[in-house]
């Protein structure tokens, strides 16, 4: 996989677009840090490629939430504590509706 600075993307854009189908993906960097990925697609794969990227992002978000929850110790709460929290939340929502 090829890494490409923003500066190179601007100054050599024609070359980038020529190489992209062969490389398939390129990582765009800013000050040496990855900030984006560009990927080659064709008319037949645009929708499935976007759906796949969205699924990956959703999975990454879930993993991030799970890790944060584990840091807080929420992975060790009992079912009774979970039920209690759900009931508290439901009661609070019902009060707001009234």
Buried (B, 14 or more C-beta within 10 A) or exposed (E): EBEBBEEBBEEBEEEBEEBBEEBEEBBBBEEEEEEEEBEBBEEEEEEEBEEEEEEEEEEEEEEEEEEEEEEEEEEEEEEEEEEEEEEEEEEEEEEEEE
